[in-house]
Amino acid sequence: MKLDITKALAFVSPDAVKALEPSVATANKALEEGTCAGNDFLGWMHLPSQTSAAFLAEINKCANVLRQNCEAIVVAGIGGSYLGARAVLEALGDNFGWLKPSDSPRILFAGNNISEDYLAELVEYLHGKKFGVINISKSGTTTETAITFRLLKKMCEDERGKETAKKVIVAITDAKKGAARTTADKEGYTTFVIPDNVGGRFSVLTPVGLLPIACAGYDIEALVKGAQDMEAATGLDVKFEDNVCSQYAAVRNALYQTGKKIEIMVNFQPKLHYMNEWWKQLYGESEGKDKKGIFPAAVDFSTDLHSMGQWIQDGERTIFETVISVDNVNHTLAVPTDEENLDGLNFLAGKRIDEVNKMAELGTQIAHVDGGVPNIRISIDKLDEYNLGQLIYFFEKACGVSGLVLGVNPFNQPGVEDYKRNMFALLDKPGYEAESKAIKARLA
């Protein structure tokens, strides 16, 4: 993986970035020594290097049981409990879901919303199919996921029988406590533990992400190896100018200090759409607090050049872009010749479509920089497990550093609870009587 910040340094001086080196060094040291705010959630820091071959074999063994017994597997989780896995699966799969290997079950995602139509249509799709469930929840009481699991557990038991359900329902949850743990122990499900010191948005390299990815038939050993190599490449002993995480954290904070309040994550590969979504949660939930933080947005180019492109080119100059560029695609397809040439495209005949896409990427970068938008470029060799493992750890480590430089605790999320209290009060949940009375009085 490579990081190019040269098109950002046209908008913020190298001296301004260099001036943040002491703050970045302090943040890296605090992360390494566990002395920073939120230090009880630093388990992700050395997770790649601490993941053993035996543990990955255990994950693969469970995945194989599910693969052999299921046509579809529903991953029930919300936020970090599903976005990381979905990001990897979307990046590695084909764009349409048509070309998956015949021996791979379809991986579906639920428990991330409270839409009755969504759940009803999921139930209708699963009816009569051999399906399993991966229930991902530390507590087992997160509303969106708990409702979904309650529905799917009953359906699986009713349609496949209690004994088969016991085989094809897996719980990824707390080691000892919570409703999901209690249910799993009572029913005899296979379980994996969400480490206490790893927050949801940093959990993709735990069983939370690894099991669904393995169920789809992908190489979790290569994914972890990519993360291991990035962990080593961004350690405390790596110089500031050679450390891609330190450089990214410093540049984005330097831009923020000049009034660039919005970072737009850009891809030119549709398969990276959910990587953008995972990144949005990682940075939004980590940095958006204490009335601070860069707002994380995302676009899919060239598609969104025909919608958001106007605003990015000519709108308020409070933005900067970070582009994920993929050097090599997995297929070969050229533009054909057409004798009539009514569309005027024969000048492209014989060119690979990826070459056209790359020129769209370069042309967009030139236009946006000329229009006053700083650009950061992250390039990876190709979309495979190893490169995605590198990218995941890069973003995680840079997020921890960047949040500490910003002056916030990157590992808590106090604002997330506010909507839950209101929702529970409105639904008359036991224990929320006072809140219910107060909020209903406001609405009267």
N, C-alpha and C positions, 0 to 999 in steps of 0.2 A: 504494500500500500504506500502511496506517495501523497504528500501534501504540498500544494503550491499556493503560497500566499502573496505572490508578486502582484497580482491584480487587486489586492486589498491594500498593499502598501502605497498605492497611488493616492489613497484617501486618508491614510494615517501613517505618520512617519515611522521609519524603522527605529528611531530613537524612542518613540512613544511605546512601541512594542517592547523594546529592550528595557525600558523603565519598569515594566511589569515583571521582569525576570526575578527580582527578589521576592515579590508576592507569590509568584508561581512556585519558586523553590520552597518557600515556607509552606504552601499548600501541599506540595508533593511530600514534604517531610512529615507534615501532620497526618496525611493519609497513611504513610508508611508506618509511622510510629503509633497511630491510633489516638492522637491527642486532639483531633478536630471535633467540632460540633457534630453530633450524630455518629460518634465513633463506635456505637454498638451496632451499626449497620455497615460495616466494612468487610463483610465476609466475601464479597465479590472480588475484592482486590487481588487475592492470590488464589481464587477459586480455580482458574485454568491449570495452574501448575500443581495444585493439590488434588486434581481429579485423577483417580487411578484407572488403569486399564481394567481392573477387576470391577470397579463401579460401573464403567461404561458397558462391560459385558453383562452386568445385571440388568441395566436399562434395556439392552438389546434383547435379552432373554424374555423380559416382560413384553416388549414390543412384538416379538415373534409370536407369542401366545395370542395377542390381540389380532395380529395380521392373519393368523391361521383360522381365527374364529369369527372374523367380522368382515362384512362388506363395507361398512361405514363405521367410523369412530367419531364421536362427538366430544370435542374438547370444551368442557364447561368452565369458564373463567372470565374474568374481566380485568381490564387494565393490563398490568404487567403479567398477569396470569394467562394471557392469551396473545398479546400483541407481538411479543418476541418470537414465539413459535410461528405465528402466522406470517411474520415478516420473512423468516427463513424459508418456510414452505412455499410462499408465493414467489420468492426470488429463485428458488431451485426448480419449481415446477414449470409446466408449460402454461401459457397464458389463458388457456381455455378449459383445462381439466380433462381434455379429450385423450391426451397421450400418455396418461399415467400407466405404469406397468400393470399387466393384468393381475398380478398377485398382490397389488397394493390396494388397501381399502381407501375409500374416499374419506378425507379428514374434513370434518365440519366444525364450525365454531358457534357456540351459543353461550348463554349466561352472561353476555356482555350488553344486554339491553332488557327492557321490560315491555317489549312489543308483543301484544297478544297475537297479531297476525303472523309475526316472525315465528313464534313458538308453535302456533297452530299449523303453519305450513311445514315446519320441521317435523312435527309429529306425523303429519300426513305423509311426508317423504319417507320417514323411517318405518312406517307401518308395513309389516310383512318382510322387512329386511333383517338380515343378521347384523345387529349393530352393538357397539360397546360404548362405554363412556369413560373419559378421563376427567375426574372431578378435581378441580384445582382451587383450593381455598384453605387458607390457614385456619380460619375460624369456623367455616361451614355455615356462617350466618349472613354473609354478604347477600343482600336481597336479590340482586339480579341472578347470581349464580345459584343461590339456594332454591329459588323458585324453579329454575331450569332443572336442577338435579332432582328435585322432588318429582317433577313430571317424568323425567327420563328413567329414573330408578323404577318407578311403578310400571312404566311401559315396558321396560326391559324384562322385569320379573314376570309381567303378565304374558308377554309374547314369547319369551325365551325360556322361562322357568327360573326358579330361584337358584338352582345349581349352576346353570349356564351363566346367569347374571353375576353370580359370585366370581366367575372366571373372567368375565369381560368388563367388569367395572373396576377401575383402579382409582385410588385416592392419592392425591399429592397434597399433603397437609402438614399440620404441626406434628411434632414428634410425640407429644403426650396429651395435649388438651384440645378442646374445641368440639363442636358438634360433628364436624366431618371426621375427626379422629374417632370419636365415640361410635359413629355409624360404621366406619370401616372396620373397627375391631369387632363390633357386634355381628356384622354380616360376613366377616372373614375375607374382605377384599385385600388384594395385593396393595401395598402402600409404599410411597416414597416420601421423604421428608423435605419440606421447604425449610432451609436453615433459618434459625431465628435471626441471624445477623446478616441476612440478605433481603433487602426490600424488593417488592414485586417488580418494579421497573428495572431492577438489576438482575433479575432471576432467570434470564433466558438460558444461561449456561448451567443451571441446576436441572433437576428432573422436570421442572415446570416447562422448560423448552425442549430438553433433550428427549423426553419420552414421545411427545407428539411427532418430533422430527424423525426419530427412529421408526415410529409406526408407519410413516410415509415411505420408509425404505432408504433414507438418506444416511450418509456416513457421519455419525456423530464424533467418531474419533478424529476425522479431519477437521471438523468444526472446532473442536477443543484444541487441536494442535495449532490452528490459526490463532486462536486466542492466547495460547501459551507463548507463541512467538511474539505477539504484540505486547504481552505482559513484560517479556524480557527486553523488548526494544524501547520500552517507556519507563524503565525502572529509575530508581533514585540516582543511580550513578551515570545516567545518560545525560550528556550536556544539553543545555537549554536549546541551542540552535539545531541539535540533532534529534530532539525529542518531539515527535509529531503531536503528541497530546499537549505538551507544554506550549508549543507554538500555536496550536489551534485555540487553546484557552486564552492565551495572551492576546492574540489578534482580535478575537471576538469581543473581549473585554475592552480593548483599546478602541474598537469601533463603537461600542456602547457608550464609552465616555465622550465620544464626539457627537452623540445624538442619534446613532443608528440603533433604533429600539426594536427592530423586527429582523429576524433572520429567516430567510426563505430557503428551505432545503429543496434542491432541484435534482430531478433525475431525467435522463433521456431514455430510460428503459422502463416500460410499464411494470415489469416484474418487481421493481423497487418501490412501488406505491406503499406497501405496508411497512417497508423499512422506514420510509418517511413518517408513517403513523407512529411506529414505535419510538423513533427519535423525538417526535413531538411530545409524547408522554414523558420520556426520559428527561428532556431539558425543561419542559414546561412545569412539571411537578417538582423538579429539583431546584429550579432557580426562581420561580414565580412566587415570591413571598417577601414580607417586610416592605411592600410597595416598591419592589425592585424586580429586575429580570428582563431579559430579552424575550420578546414574544416569538415563539416558534411557529412558523407557518410552512406550508409545503405545496409544491406544484409538480405536475407531471408534464414535462415538455417532450415533444413539441405540441402536444394536445392543448395545454393551457396557454400556449403563446397566442392562441386564437380566442382566448377569453381574458385571462389575467395579464397577458402580455402587455396590453396598453397601459394598465396601471403601473406595472413594474417599470416600463420604459419611461413614462412621463408623469407618474404620480408623485406624491410627497416623498422627498428624499430622506426618509427615516429608515431605509431598508439596506440590507446587504444580503448577498446570495452565497450559499455553499452548494457546490455542484458535485454530485457523485458521478464520476465518469467511469465507464467500463471499457477497458482497452480492447478486449477481444470477445466477440459474441460466439455463441455455440453452434450457429448454423450458417450456411452460405446460400445467398439468394441474390441474383442480379436483376437489374431492370431490363426487361426485354425490348427489342426493337419493334416498332410498329410502322408499317409502310406508309400509312396515311398520316401519321404524326399529328393528328388533330389536336392533341393536348400539348404539343410542342416539347415533348420530353425526350426526343431522340438524342439530345445532347447528353443525356444520362445513360443511354443504352450501353449495356455491358458493365456499368459500374455496380459494385455491390451496394445494397441498400444501407448497410452499416456505414459506408463511406459518405452517403448522402446525409445520414443521421449525424455523423461526426462533424460534417461541415455546418449543419444546422446548429450543433452545439457550439462550435467555434464562432460562427457568425452571431449567435445570440450573446455570447460572452462579450464580444467586441462591441455590439450595440448597447448592451446594458452598462458596460464600463464607460463608454462614451456618454451614456445618459446619466451618469452619476451614481451608479450602483457598484459598490465594492464587490469583488468576486473572490471567493476561496474555492479551490478545486481539490477534491479528493479523488484519486484514481486508483482503481483496483484492476488486477489483471483480467479476471473474468468472474462470472457468477458461479461460484462453486462453494462447497462447504468450507474449505480452507480460507478463502478470501473473505467470506462472510463472517467467519470466526474472528479474523483480524479486525474487520470493520466494527463488529459488536463491541469488542473489548476497547478499541480506540475510542468510540463514543462514550462508553461507560467511564473510562479513566479520565478523559478530557472533561466530562461533565462534573466529576468530583472536584477536579482542580479548578475549573471555571467557577463553580458555585462558591468555593471557598475564597477565591480571588474577589468575587463580587461582594462577599461579606455576609452570605446567608448559610444556613444549614442545608446542604444539598440532599439530606437523607430523611427529612420528615415531610409531612404533607398536612399540616393542621387545617388548611382551608377545605380539604376534601370532605370533612365531617359535617360541614354546615348544612348542606342540602339533605343529608341523611336525617339529621335531627328534625328538620321541618317535615320531611316525608313521613317519618315515623309518627310525629305528632298528628299530622293530617289523617293518618290511617288508624289512629287510636291504639297504637301499640302499647301494651302494658308497661308502666314505668315512665310514660311520657305524658301523664295527665296534665301536669302544670303547663308544659309546653303546648299541648293541644288546646287548652283553654285560652292561652295567650294568643296563639296564632289565629285561632278561629275568631277571636274578638277583633283582631286586626282586619280580617276579611269580611266582617259583618257590615 
